Amino acid sequence: MNQSVKEFVEQKVKEMINAHSCSAEAKAAGQEWLDALGTEKEDEQTRRLIAELEQDIMPVDSLIAFAGSKAGVQVFGEEMAEKVEAHAKELKESGAKYCDCPACAACASILEKKEELLVN
C-alpha cells in the first residue's frame, strides 16, 4: 500500500478506536493493525482489520430497526432512541448506506480504501 493511503488509514483507525461508539472487537482489530504497521504481520492484520470492519459497520437500515426496537430503547433511552431513529431515516433518505456515528464514519472511510490497502 502506498504511504499516503497508509497514513490516511492510520489516522482513521485512531479516530475509530477513540470513538465512544466503537465496538470492543473493532477497537482490538484497529489496535492490532496499528501495532503491526511496519512488521511482517502488517498484511495479515490488514486483512483482519478489513474483515472486522465489514462485520461491524452499521448499515442504516439496521440502525433504523435497532433504534426503533425495545433493545434500542434500552440502550439509548426512549427519547434518544426516537432521535436516533429519526436521524437514521434522514440518513437513508439522503442516500447514506451506513450509520454516521464517529466509529462508523471512520470505518466507512477505511473501507473505501480497501482495494488500496490490500495491494502489496
QUICOR-V889041 format. One record per pair of residues at least 24 apart in sequence whose ideal C-beta (glycine too) atoms are under 7 Angstrom apart, sorted by the first residue. I is the first residue (numbers start at 1). J is the second residue. D is the distance in whole Angstrom. If there is no record, write none. Layout:
# QUICOR-V889041
I,J,D ; I,J,D
This chain:
# QUICOR-V889041
1,116,6 ; 1,117,5 ; 1,119,6 ; 5,113,6 ; 5,116,5 ; 5,117,7 ; 8,113,7 ; 9,110,6 ; 9,113,6 ; 9,117,6 ; 10,34,7 ; 10,37,7 ; 12,106,5 ; 12,109,5 ; 12,110,5 ; 13,110,7 ; 15,102,7 ; 15,106,4 ; 16,103,5 ; 16,106,4 ; 16,107,6 ; 19,101,7 ; 19,102,4 ; 19,103,4 ; 19,106,7 ; 21,101,4 ; 21,102,6 ; 21,103,4 ; 22,103,4 ; 23,56,5 ; 25,52,6 ; 25,56,6 ; 26,52,6 ; 26,53,6 ; 26,56,5 ; 26,103,7 ; 43,120,7 ; 46,117,5 ; 46,118,7 ; 50,114,6 ; 50,117,7 ; 53,107,5 ; 53,110,6 ; 53,111,6 ; 54,111,7 ; 56,107,7 ; 57,98,5 ; 57,104,6 ; 57,107,5 ; 57,108,6 ; 57,111,7 ; 58,98,6 ; 58,99,4 ; 58,104,5 ; 59,97,6 ; 59,98,6 ; 60,88,6 ; 60,91,5 ; 60,92,5 ; 60,96,5 ; 60,97,6 ; 60,98,6 ; 60,99,6 ; 61,92,7 ; 63,88,4 ; 63,99,5 ; 64,88,4 ; 64,89,6 ; 64,92,7
